[in-house]
């Protein structure tokens, strides 16, 4: 049988030329196509990088922008690492769909969002001292989480704009809409950052409320996450991301220290009224529900998590699959919840307090 030419009519009967129809789907499985796609992704991923200092007062900035760690390297990441390596749920360009990827501890959780001076001086109270649950330390953990995510969103906006412009995509394409969503998220973050900037300069740390959970054992992971919750733990609507109202966030930081571990759940006090019901529900969780909540909420909302190799390499295949679903697919459930009749899910327990099918709190 004669091979179908690129400009021949497609044998599927669509009436389109073969090159514009089934040749495309066949090319996707071609190794050279995949190599080209990975190279293209690497190019845009490298081009999106932004170097800046996010501290509000630039008069004392040094000229050197560094790869700052959003999780303390020497105190936390080094402790979790084995042979200088950790796992993250953040993929690298050569395998963008991996559930877990091995990273060197010096490159894990880094972002170019502070100059050398401010990264050292600003965060000294949490770098050089043990966690004492003080207002200052809680605010600094919140600020580090916030700025890391602002920086990440800004780079994602740049990534989306580069792809849209390079391939002449319409602004309402999937890439264009994703870039718009990231841009709106940056605006929301900047509103909260302005409040924290002022608090840092005036040393008025009483602008953040928090819940601090203490665990009596050292966990084998650490990280930070943010969430703009739209529903409480009983599926009742608490804020609408599609309105022009200011969106409030929860910030979560979790880490081991000495023979214990700590989780900080914080929010801007001025916006806390949005979370009244949700905060009460979180405070009422029992010990196992707290773990379930963090197992799900951290993984669903962040790729800025580091794991000890022992924790990941002892996971079963099912546990890895369940983790991957929560990490990469749980947002589909949220979209489904938002699309159905709101009354249908009233008083229904959310996925965040159910067993997700893996346990990051395992001890060894």
C-alpha positions in Angstrom: 0.0 0.0 0.0 1.3 3.4 -1.0 2.4 5.6 2.0 0.1 8.5 2.6 1.9 11.8 1.7 1.8 14.9 3.8 -0.3 16.8 1.3 -2.6 13.9 0.4 -6.2 13.8 1.8 -6.3 12.1 5.1 -7.6 8.5 4.8 -9.9 9.1 7.8 -12.3 10.9 5.5 -12.2 14.2 7.2 -11.4 16.1 4.0 -8.3 17.7 5.5 -4.8 17.2 4.3 -3.0 14.4 6.1 -0.4 16.8 7.5 -3.2 18.8 9.2 -5.1 15.8 10.5 -3.9 12.4 11.7 -0.2 13.1 10.9 -0.2 15.5 13.9 -1.4 12.8 16.3 1.1 10.3 14.9 3.9 12.9 15.2 3.1 13.3 18.9 4.3 9.8 19.6 7.5 10.3 17.5 10.6 10.5 19.7 12.0 13.5 17.7 8.7 15.3 18.3 9.0 14.7 22.0 12.7 15.8 22.0 11.7 19.0 20.2 8.9 19.6 22.7 11.2 19.2 25.7 13.8 21.6 24.1 11.0 24.2 23.5 9.8 23.9 27.1 13.4 24.3 28.4 13.8 27.4 26.3 10.7 29.1 27.6 11.4 27.9 31.2 14.8 29.4 31.1 13.6 32.6 29.5 10.9 33.3 32.1 13.5 33.8 34.9 13.2 37.1 36.8 15.9 38.5 39.1 14.7 41.0 41.7 14.7 41.9 45.4 11.1 41.9 46.8 12.0 43.7 50.0 10.1 47.1 49.9 13.1 49.3 50.7 15.8 49.0 48.1 18.1 51.6 49.5 20.2 49.0 51.3 20.0 46.4 48.5 23.2 44.8 47.3 23.7 44.4 43.6 23.8 40.6 43.9 20.5 38.8 43.5 20.9 35.3 44.8 19.1 32.0 44.6 17.3 32.4 47.9 15.8 29.3 49.7 12.1 29.5 50.5 12.8 26.7 53.0 15.9 27.0 55.2 18.7 25.1 53.6 21.2 24.5 56.4 18.6 23.9 59.1 15.9 22.0 57.3 16.7 20.9 53.7 20.1 19.6 54.7 18.6 17.6 57.5 16.0 15.9 55.2 18.5 15.2 52.4 20.5 12.0 51.8 23.8 12.3 50.0 23.0 15.9 49.2 19.7 15.1 47.5 16.0 15.5 48.2 12.9 14.7 46.2 10.4 17.4 45.2 6.9 17.3 43.6 8.3 19.9 41.1 9.3 18.4 37.8 12.4 19.4 35.7 12.1 20.3 32.0 13.5 17.0 30.8 10.5 15.1 32.4 7.8 17.7 33.0 5.1 15.1 34.1 7.1 13.2 36.8 5.3 12.9 40.1 8.6 13.1 42.0 11.9 14.5 40.9 15.3 14.3 42.6 17.0 17.6 43.3 20.3 18.6 44.8 19.6 20.3 48.2 21.3 23.5 47.2 19.0 24.0 44.2 15.8 22.8 45.8 13.2 25.5 46.8 15.3 28.3 45.5 14.1 31.5 43.7 15.8 34.7 42.6 13.6 37.0 44.7 16.0 38.7 47.1 19.4 40.3 47.1 22.1 38.8 49.2 21.8 41.4 52.0 18.0 41.2 52.5 17.9 37.4 52.2 20.4 37.2 55.1 19.3 40.0 57.3 15.5 39.9 56.9 15.1 36.2 57.7 17.9 36.0 60.3 15.3 35.6 63.2 14.1 32.3 61.7 17.4 31.2 60.2 19.5 31.5 63.3 17.0 30.9 66.1 14.7 27.9 66.9 11.0 28.4 66.3 9.5 30.1 69.3 6.0 30.8 67.9 6.6 34.6 68.2 4.6 37.1 66.1 7.8 38.1 64.3 8.8 34.6 63.4 5.2 33.7 62.2 5.2 36.9 60.1 8.6 36.1 58.5 7.5 32.6 57.6 4.4 34.0 56.1 6.3 36.7 54.2 8.8 34.2 52.8 5.9 31.9 51.6 4.1 34.9 50.1 7.2 36.4 48.2 8.2 33.0 46.9 4.8 32.5 45.4 4.6 36.1 44.0 7.9 35.5 42.3 6.7 32.1 40.9 3.5 33.6 39.6 5.3 36.5 38.0 7.6 34.1 36.2 4.6 32.0 35.1 3.0 35.2 33.7 6.2 35.8 31.7 6.2 32.2 30.5 2.6 32.4 29.3 3.2 35.7 27.5 6.3 34.3 25.7 4.4 31.2 24.6 1.4 33.2 23.5 3.5 35.8 21.5 5.8 33.2 20.0 3.1 31.0 18.6 0.6 33.9 18.0 -2.0 32.3 20.3 -5.3 34.1 21.0 -5.5 35.7 24.4 -8.5 33.4 25.2 -6.5 30.3 24.5 -5.7 27.9 27.4 -2.2 29.4 27.7 -3.5 32.9 27.5 -6.2 32.4 30.1 -3.7 30.6 32.4 -1.4 33.6 32.1 -4.3 35.9 32.9 -5.1 33.9 36.0 -1.5 34.1 37.2 -1.5 37.8 36.6 -4.7 38.3 38.7 -3.1 36.1 41.4 -0.1 38.4 41.5 -2.4 41.4 42.0 -4.1 39.7 44.9 -0.7 38.8 46.4 0.6 42.3 46.0 -2.3 43.6 48.1 -1.3 41.3 50.9 2.4 42.0 50.4 1.8 45.8 50.9 0.3 45.0 54.3 3.3 42.8 55.3 5.8 45.3 53.8 4.5 48.0 56.1 4.5 45.7 59.1 8.2 44.8 58.5 9.3 48.3 58.1 7.4 49.5 61.2 8.2 46.3 63.1 4.5 45.9 63.8 4.1 42.1 63.6 0.5 42.0 64.9 -1.0 42.0 61.4 -1.0 38.2 60.9 -3.2 35.6 62.7 -2.1 32.0 62.8 -2.7 28.5 64.0 0.5 26.6 65.0 0.4 22.8 65.3 3.3 21.0 67.0 4.1 17.4 66.3 6.1 15.4 68.8 8.3 13.8 66.2 10.5 15.0 63.3 8.8 14.7 59.9 10.6 13.6 56.8 9.5 16.5 54.6 9.1 20.3 54.7 7.7 23.0 52.5 5.3 25.9 52.1 2.1 26.5 50.3 -0.7 29.0 49.8 -4.4 28.5 49.2 -7.2 30.8 48.2 -10.0 28.6 49.6 -13.4 29.0 48.0 -15.2 26.6 50.4 -14.9 25.6 54.0 -14.5 22.0 55.2 -18.2 21.5 54.9 -18.3 22.7 51.3 -20.0 26.0 52.1 -18.9 28.9 49.8 -16.7 31.4 51.5 -15.2 33.5 48.6 -15.6 33.7 44.9 -12.4 33.9 42.8 -14.4 35.2 39.8 -15.4 38.5 41.5 -13.3 41.6 41.6 -13.1 41.5 45.4 -9.8 41.2 47.1 -9.0 37.5 47.5 -7.7 36.3 50.9 -5.1 33.5 51.2 -4.0 31.0 53.8 -0.3 30.4 54.0 1.1 27.1 55.3 4.7 26.4 56.3 5.8 23.0 57.8 9.2 21.8 58.9 11.0 19.5 61.4 13.2 21.1 64.1 15.2 19.1 66.7 12.9 16.2 67.8 9.7 18.0 66.9 7.9 19.4 63.9 5.8 22.6 63.4 3.1 23.6 61.0 2.2 27.3 60.7 -1.2 28.2 59.1 -1.4 32.0 58.8 -3.4 34.7 57.2 -3.6 38.5 57.0 -5.6 39.6 60.0 -7.5 42.3 58.2 -8.9 39.7 55.7 -9.5 37.0 58.3 -13.2 37.6 58.5 -13.6 35.6 55.3 -12.2 32.6 57.0 -14.1 32.6 60.3 -16.0 29.4 59.7 -13.0 27.6 58.0 -10.6 28.6 60.8 -12.9 27.3 63.4 -13.2 24.0 61.6 -9.4 23.7 61.2 -8.9 24.4 64.9 -11.4 21.6 65.6 -9.6 18.9 63.7 -8.3 15.9 65.7 -4.8 14.6 65.4 -5.5 12.3 62.4 -7.7 14.8 60.6 -4.8 17.4 60.9 -2.5 15.0 59.1 -5.1 14.2 56.5 -5.7 17.9 56.0 -2.0 18.7 55.5 -1.4 15.6 53.4 -4.0 16.8 51.0 -3.9 20.6 51.2 -0.1 20.9 50.9 0.2 18.6 48.0 -2.8 20.0 46.1 -1.6 23.6 46.4 2.2 23.5 46.2 5.1 22.1 44.3 7.5 23.7 46.8 7.8 20.6 49.0 11.0 18.7 49.8 10.9 15.0 50.8 13.6 12.7 52.2 14.6 10.1 49.7 13.7 7.4 52.3 10.1 8.7 52.5 9.6 8.7 48.7 11.5 5.5 47.8 9.5 3.4 50.4 6.2 4.5 48.9 4.1 1.9 47.2 3.0 2.2 43.6 -0.5 3.0 44.8 0.7 5.7 47.2 2.7 7.4 44.4 -0.4 7.2 42.1 -2.6 8.7 44.8 -0.1 11.4 45.5 0.1 12.2 41.8 -3.7 12.5 41.5 -3.9 14.9 44.4 -0.9 16.9 43.1 -1.9 17.1 39.5 -5.6 16.3 39.2 -7.4 17.3 42.4 -8.2 20.7 40.9 -10.6 18.9 38.6 -12.7 18.0 41.6 -12.7 21.6 42.8 -13.8 22.7 39.3 -16.6 20.0 39.5 -17.7 21.2 42.9 -17.9 24.8 41.6 -20.0 23.7 38.6 -22.7 21.8 40.3 -25.7 23.0 42.3 -24.2 24.5 45.5 -27.0 22.9 47.6 -26.0 19.4 46.5 -22.7 19.6 48.5 -23.9 21.5 51.6 -22.6 19.9 54.8 -20.6 17.3 52.9 -17.0 16.6 54.1 -14.3 17.9 51.8 -11.5 15.8 50.4 -9.0 17.7 52.6 -10.0 15.8 55.8 -10.3 12.3 54.1 -7.4 9.8 53.9 -5.7 10.7 50.6 -4.1 7.2 50.2 -0.6 8.2 51.3 1.0 9.4 54.5 3.8 12.0 54.6 3.9 11.8 58.4 5.4 8.3 58.4 8.2 7.9 61.0 11.3 5.6 60.5 
